[in-house]
Amino acid sequence: MSENVAIIGASHKPERYAHKAQVMLTENGHRVFPVSGNGREILGVPGYRSVAEIDEALDTVTLYLNPQRHQAIVDDILRKKPRRVIFNPGTESDELERLYRDNGIETERACTLVLLSSGQF
């Protein structure tokens, strides 16, 4: 099933995991919305500075920001109300995970690349 997926901390640098995730998500038929501080287009896909700028409903938000930087975007994610938020390695936060769950958003500590590679996305 195809999903709308926001990549928070998206990157145009091929060596970054967020970039690799965008490639794999696209290859697996998902519609990606790269979100970064500069909001630039990545891999031919229009970029956004915030999930608040995305007009589409989101199924998944996959995080590539450390918890300190993530704190600044929590309210936008809560308002967008995706079905789930994936905390990739290095982004984990008990406090933020609890906040999302308390607001009806599923959370998952996992690597998006592994989930895609193993058919568990």
C-alpha angles and dihedrals in degrees: 000000000000118000137194104240128187114205107207109203093025115181138200089210110103093212093060119097091227089059092048089049091054091052093048095043090052092046088053092054100257123139109237131206110193112210120192140147092263097040092221126162113264124198090348093306119120112252131221134207092213140011085242088072092058112098095194126083112256125226096185139015113199115198128219097164127098115248094257093057091039091060090073093060101042095101092052091051092047091051092047090051102202117191091245145002119214115210104206118204110295094024099078119132124168090201096051093042090053091048092054093046090049087056095051098262118131115231130202131187101213145114111262090211092055092045090053094043092051098043092246098114 
